[in-house]
Amino acid sequence: MLEANAFWIEKPGVGALRREPLRHPADGEVLVRTLYTGISRGTETSVFNGRVPASERERMRAPFQEGEFAGAADGEPDGYEPIKYGYLNVGVVQDGPQALIGQTVFTLFPHQSAFVVPADAVTVVPDRIPPRRAVLAGAVETAVNVLWDAAPVVGDRVSVIGAGMIGCCVARLLRGILGVDVALLDVDPARKEVADKLDVRFVDVADAPHDRDIVINTSGSDAGLQLALETVVSDGEVIEASWYGDRPATLRLGADFHSRRLSIRSSQVGAVAARRRAQRTPGQRLELAMQFLRDPAFDALLTAESSWRELPEVMSSIANGSRTGLCHTIRWLEQSSAEQNSAEQNSAEQDKGNPE
């Protein structure tokens, strides 16, 4: 019998690894062996701590989630149902349609060593994109949707507040639009190092420019949203890309909020942005995001890596704030990413010397 190791949230703030059976794929399905998963700090922290509001439980379901949301958000920790949750998974197809066997694929699947899904649920990772970088596909897809909502044009002045994983992805994509002046803001001056690697101008929030045509808030804080309102131009629009879970957000909507006719619009990856919904499917949006990941600058967002055996402790430390960084990846093979990259490079060099 096939088996897999899977990460489950047993109750708010507590995770564990389980061994579970794995069936053989049927026609039209694939068996994928996981190489890396990525932890989405904002959403997965809210889920791990049981902070998903009852009103959002259906909308917040991951495509291959097992178990139902419940817990601290509604004062019902005693009735908490274990959940298998996550959606940043890169692996290799081991069984299924012949055309997919051996292909590296991205799947919106939780943290698990191997799994079976419909073949149309996987997206092939293009050549020259390292598997570990490919876990960022979900974050870049979110950034694409945010920019479809924001709709910047040539010459716009745009601030991105919050240099987390999503904010950094948004800023890097904005950099590619001709004539757009991009400023990436954060309260943590250490994030300048990542901004420099992304070739994006970093600005401390204390020095935030006040002439922004569009401001995108990805900080996950009401302070960031308030700063966005204060720094966008009159008649300007603020895109709120943060998700607060069940946390309250307080804003000062007096003063000049009405006289300057400001707008706040939400952006969320669960549906394709309205401006593109008639022309693009979620699958096409993900494929576009994957193409952007050919850019090696995105490696700057991969700030830590751990073995799957450490996942319960890693998730707990990320959720309680003691472990910082951007994208923390989980390695499901015993080989480290450095060793794997070296092996891939050696293999490529051998291929060059041994043409078929």
C-alpha positions as CSV (number, residue, x, y, z in Angstrom):
1,M,0.0,0.0,0.0
2,L,1.2,3.5,-0.9
3,E,1.5,5.9,2.1
4,A,2.3,9.6,2.5
5,N,3.3,11.9,5.3
6,A,0.9,14.9,5.7
7,F,0.8,17.9,8.0
8,W,-2.5,18.4,9.9
9,I,-3.6,21.3,12.2
10,E,-4.9,19.3,15.2
11,K,-6.3,22.3,17.1
12,P,-5.5,26.1,17.2
13,G,-1.8,26.5,17.4
14,V,-0.9,22.8,17.3
15,G,0.2,20.9,14.2
16,A,1.3,17.3,13.7
17,L,2.5,14.9,11.0
18,R,0.4,12.0,10.1
19,R,1.1,8.9,8.1
20,E,-1.9,8.1,5.8
21,P,-2.7,5.8,2.9
22,L,-2.4,6.9,-0.7
23,R,-4.4,5.3,-3.5
24,H,-3.1,4.6,-7.0
25,P,-4.2,7.1,-9.6
26,A,-7.3,6.3,-11.8
27,D,-7.6,7.3,-15.4
28,G,-7.2,11.1,-15.8
29,E,-5.3,11.4,-12.5
30,V,-1.7,11.9,-11.5
31,L,0.4,10.7,-8.6
32,V,2.8,13.5,-7.5
33,R,5.8,13.2,-5.3
34,T,6.4,16.5,-3.5
35,L,9.7,18.3,-3.7
36,Y,8.8,21.6,-1.9
37,T,5.9,23.3,-0.2
38,G,5.7,26.9,0.8
39,I,4.1,28.5,3.8
40,S,1.8,31.4,3.1
41,R,2.4,33.4,6.3
42,G,-0.7,35.5,6.3
43,T,-3.4,33.1,5.4
44,E,-1.9,29.9,6.9
45,T,-1.1,31.7,10.2
46,S,-4.8,32.7,10.5
47,V,-5.9,29.1,9.7
48,F,-3.3,27.6,12.1
49,N,-4.5,29.8,14.9
50,G,-8.1,29.1,14.2
51,R,-8.9,32.7,13.2
52,V,-11.1,32.1,10.1
53,P,-14.5,33.9,10.6
54,A,-17.6,31.7,10.2
55,S,-18.7,34.0,7.3
56,E,-15.6,33.2,5.3
57,R,-15.2,29.5,5.9
58,E,-16.6,28.4,2.5
59,R,-14.7,31.1,0.6
60,M,-11.4,30.4,2.4
61,R,-11.4,26.7,1.6
62,A,-8.2,25.6,-0.2
63,P,-8.9,23.4,-3.3
64,F,-7.7,20.2,-1.7
65,Q,-8.3,21.0,2.0
66,E,-9.5,18.2,4.3
67,G,-11.5,19.0,7.4
68,E,-13.7,22.0,8.1
69,F,-12.8,25.4,9.6
70,A,-13.8,26.0,13.2
71,G,-12.2,27.2,16.4
72,A,-11.0,30.3,18.2
73,A,-12.7,32.8,15.8
74,D,-16.1,31.7,17.1
75,G,-15.1,30.6,20.6
76,E,-15.4,26.9,19.8
77,P,-11.9,25.4,20.3
78,D,-13.4,22.4,22.0
79,G,-15.2,21.5,18.8
80,Y,-12.2,22.1,16.5
81,E,-11.9,19.7,13.7
82,P,-8.4,18.8,12.4
83,I,-7.6,20.4,9.1
84,K,-5.1,19.7,6.3
85,Y,-4.5,23.0,4.7
86,G,-2.1,24.7,2.3
87,Y,-1.8,25.5,-1.4
88,L,1.9,26.0,-2.5
89,N,3.1,22.6,-3.6
90,V,5.8,21.7,-6.2
91,G,6.5,18.1,-7.1
92,V,7.2,15.6,-9.8
93,V,4.6,13.5,-11.5
94,Q,5.4,9.8,-10.9
95,D,2.3,8.1,-12.4
96,G,-0.5,9.2,-14.7
97,P,-0.8,10.3,-18.4
98,Q,2.4,9.6,-20.2
99,A,2.9,13.2,-21.2
100,L,3.1,14.3,-17.6
101,I,5.3,11.6,-16.1
102,G,8.6,13.1,-14.9
103,Q,7.3,16.7,-15.2
104,T,7.8,19.2,-12.4
105,V,4.4,20.6,-11.5
106,F,2.8,23.2,-9.2
107,T,-0.4,22.2,-7.4
108,L,-2.7,23.9,-5.0
109,F,-2.2,21.0,-2.6
110,P,-1.5,21.0,1.2
111,H,1.8,20.0,2.9
112,Q,2.1,16.3,2.0
113,S,4.9,14.1,0.7
114,A,2.8,12.6,-2.2
115,F,-0.8,12.9,-3.4
116,V,-3.2,12.0,-6.2
117,V,-5.2,14.6,-8.0
118,P,-6.9,15.1,-11.4
119,A,-4.4,15.7,-14.1
120,D,-5.9,19.1,-14.9
121,A,-5.2,20.3,-11.4
122,V,-1.5,20.5,-12.0
123,T,0.4,23.2,-13.8
124,V,3.7,22.3,-15.5
125,V,6.6,24.3,-14.2
126,P,8.5,25.7,-17.3
127,D,12.1,24.9,-18.0
128,R,14.7,27.0,-16.2
129,I,12.5,27.6,-13.2
130,P,14.0,25.8,-10.1
131,P,11.4,23.8,-8.2
132,R,11.9,25.7,-5.0
133,R,11.3,29.1,-6.7
134,A,8.1,27.6,-8.3
135,V,6.4,27.5,-4.8
136,L,6.0,31.3,-5.3
137,A,3.5,30.7,-8.1
138,G,0.6,31.3,-5.8
139,A,2.1,34.6,-4.5
140,V,2.9,35.9,-7.9
141,E,-0.6,34.8,-9.1
142,T,-2.1,36.9,-6.3
143,A,0.2,39.8,-7.3
144,V,-1.1,39.6,-10.9
145,N,-4.7,39.8,-9.6
146,V,-3.9,42.8,-7.4
147,L,-2.4,44.6,-10.4
148,W,-5.4,43.7,-12.6
149,D,-7.5,45.3,-9.9
150,A,-5.3,48.3,-9.5
151,A,-4.8,48.9,-13.3
152,P,-1.7,51.1,-13.2
153,V,-0.8,52.8,-16.5
154,V,2.4,54.2,-18.0
155,G,3.9,56.9,-15.8
156,D,1.8,56.2,-12.6
157,R,3.3,56.8,-9.2
158,V,2.5,53.7,-7.1
159,S,3.3,52.8,-3.5
160,V,3.2,49.3,-2.1
161,I,2.8,49.3,1.6
162,G,4.2,46.1,3.3
163,A,7.3,44.4,2.0
164,G,6.1,40.9,2.7
165,M,5.9,38.1,0.2
166,I,2.8,39.5,-1.7
167,G,4.0,43.1,-1.5
168,C,7.4,42.2,-2.9
169,C,5.8,40.3,-5.7
170,V,3.5,43.2,-6.6
171,A,6.5,45.6,-6.5
172,R,8.7,43.5,-8.7
173,L,5.9,43.1,-11.3
174,L,5.1,46.9,-11.2
175,R,8.8,47.6,-11.9
176,G,8.3,46.1,-15.4
177,I,5.6,48.6,-16.4
178,L,7.2,51.4,-18.5
179,G,7.6,54.7,-16.6
180,V,5.9,53.6,-13.4
181,D,7.6,55.0,-10.2
182,V,7.4,52.2,-7.6
183,A,8.0,52.7,-3.9
184,L,8.0,49.8,-1.5
185,L,7.3,50.8,2.1
186,D,7.8,48.9,5.3
187,V,8.3,49.6,9.0
188,D,11.2,47.2,9.1
189,P,14.4,48.8,7.6
190,A,15.9,45.3,7.2
191,R,13.4,44.8,4.3
192,K,15.6,47.2,2.2
193,E,17.9,44.4,1.5
194,V,15.2,42.4,-0.2
195,A,14.0,45.5,-2.1
196,D,17.5,46.1,-3.4
197,K,17.6,42.5,-4.7
198,L,14.3,43.1,-6.4
199,D,15.7,46.4,-7.9
200,V,12.8,48.3,-6.3
201,R,13.2,51.6,-4.3
202,F,12.7,51.0,-0.6
203,V,11.2,53.8,1.5
204,D,10.7,53.9,5.3
205,V,7.1,54.6,6.2
206,A,8.2,57.8,8.0
207,D,9.3,59.2,4.6
208,A,6.3,58.0,2.6
209,P,5.7,60.1,-0.6
210,H,2.3,61.8,-0.6
211,D,1.8,62.1,-4.4
212,R,0.8,58.5,-5.2
213,D,-1.7,57.9,-8.0
214,I,-2.3,54.4,-6.6
215,V,-1.5,52.9,-3.2
216,I,-1.6,49.2,-2.6
217,N,-1.7,48.0,1.0
218,T,-0.3,44.5,1.6
219,S,0.8,45.1,5.1
220,G,-2.0,43.3,6.9
221,S,-2.4,46.3,9.3
222,D,-4.9,49.1,9.6
223,A,-1.9,51.4,10.2
224,G,-0.8,50.5,6.7
225,L,-4.2,51.2,5.2
226,Q,-4.4,54.5,7.1
227,L,-1.0,55.5,5.6
228,A,-2.3,54.5,2.2
229,L,-5.3,56.9,2.5
230,E,-3.0,59.7,3.7
231,T,-0.5,59.3,0.8
232,V,-2.8,58.8,-2.3
233,V,-3.7,61.8,-4.4
234,S,-7.2,63.4,-4.3
235,D,-9.7,61.3,-6.2
236,G,-7.2,58.5,-5.9
237,E,-7.8,54.8,-5.2
238,V,-6.4,52.5,-2.5
239,I,-6.3,48.8,-3.2
240,E,-6.6,46.8,0.0
241,A,-4.9,43.5,-0.6
242,S,-4.5,42.4,3.0
243,W,-6.7,39.9,4.7
244,Y,-7.4,40.5,8.4
245,G,-9.3,37.3,9.3
246,D,-11.3,38.0,12.4
247,R,-9.1,40.9,13.5
248,P,-10.8,44.4,13.6
249,A,-9.4,47.3,11.6
250,T,-9.8,50.9,12.7
251,L,-9.5,53.8,10.3
252,R,-9.9,57.6,10.7
253,L,-12.4,58.5,8.0
254,G,-13.0,62.0,9.1
255,A,-10.6,64.9,8.2
256,D,-10.2,65.0,4.4
257,F,-11.3,61.5,3.5
258,H,-14.6,62.7,2.0
259,S,-13.4,66.1,0.7
260,R,-10.6,64.4,-1.3
261,R,-13.1,61.8,-2.5
262,L,-10.9,58.8,-1.8
263,S,-11.8,55.2,-2.6
264,I,-10.8,51.9,-1.0
265,R,-11.3,48.8,-3.0
266,S,-10.5,45.2,-1.9
267,S,-8.5,42.7,-4.0
268,Q,-8.7,38.9,-3.4
269,V,-7.3,36.1,-5.4
270,G,-10.3,33.8,-5.0
271,A,-11.8,35.2,-8.2
272,V,-10.2,36.7,-11.3
273,A,-10.2,40.5,-11.1
274,A,-13.4,42.0,-12.6
275,R,-11.4,43.8,-15.3
276,R,-10.2,40.4,-16.7
277,R,-12.8,37.9,-15.6
278,A,-14.5,37.7,-19.0
279,Q,-11.1,37.1,-20.7
280,R,-9.0,35.0,-18.3
281,T,-9.6,31.9,-16.3
282,P,-7.9,31.2,-13.0
283,G,-5.8,28.6,-14.8
284,Q,-4.6,31.1,-17.4
285,R,-3.8,33.6,-14.6
286,L,-1.7,30.9,-12.9
287,E,0.1,30.1,-16.1
288,L,0.9,33.8,-16.6
289,A,2.3,34.0,-13.0
290,M,4.5,30.9,-13.7
291,Q,6.0,32.6,-16.7
292,F,7.0,35.6,-14.6
293,L,8.9,33.2,-12.3
294,R,11.5,32.8,-15.0
295,D,12.9,36.0,-13.3
296,P,15.6,34.9,-10.9
297,A,15.1,38.0,-8.7
298,F,12.2,36.2,-7.1
299,D,14.8,34.0,-5.3
300,A,15.2,36.9,-2.9
301,L,11.9,36.0,-1.3
302,L,13.0,32.5,-0.4
303,T,14.4,33.3,3.0
304,A,14.4,30.0,4.9
305,E,14.1,26.3,4.4
306,S,13.4,23.4,6.7
307,S,12.9,19.6,6.5
308,W,9.3,18.3,6.5
309,R,10.1,16.7,9.8
310,E,10.4,20.1,11.4
311,L,7.1,21.4,9.9
312,P,5.0,21.4,13.1
313,E,7.6,23.5,15.0
314,V,8.2,25.8,12.0
315,M,4.5,26.5,11.5
316,S,4.1,27.2,15.3
317,S,7.0,29.6,15.3
318,I,5.8,31.4,12.3
319,A,2.3,31.7,13.7
320,N,3.5,33.1,17.1
321,G,5.9,35.6,15.4
322,S,9.1,34.2,16.7
323,R,10.3,33.1,13.2
324,T,10.6,36.0,10.7
325,G,11.3,36.1,7.0
326,L,9.4,36.0,3.8
327,C,8.7,32.6,2.1
328,H,9.7,29.7,4.3
329,T,9.9,26.5,2.2
330,I,9.6,23.0,3.4
331,R,11.9,20.4,1.8
332,W,10.2,17.0,1.3
333,L,13.3,15.2,0.1
334,E,16.3,14.7,2.4
335,Q,18.6,16.5,0.0
336,S,18.9,20.2,0.7
337,S,18.1,22.8,-2.0
338,A,21.8,23.7,-2.3
339,E,22.7,20.1,-2.9
340,Q,19.8,19.7,-5.4
341,N,20.8,22.8,-7.3
342,S,24.3,21.5,-7.5
343,A,23.1,18.2,-8.7
344,E,20.9,19.9,-11.4
345,Q,23.8,22.0,-12.5
346,N,26.1,19.0,-12.8
347,S,23.5,17.1,-14.7
348,A,23.0,20.0,-17.1
349,E,26.8,20.2,-17.7
350,Q,26.9,16.5,-18.4
351,D,24.0,16.8,-20.8
352,K,26.0,19.5,-22.7
353,G,28.9,17.2,-23.0
354,N,26.8,14.2,-24.1
355,P,24.5,15.3,-26.9
356,E,22.1,12.7,-28.1
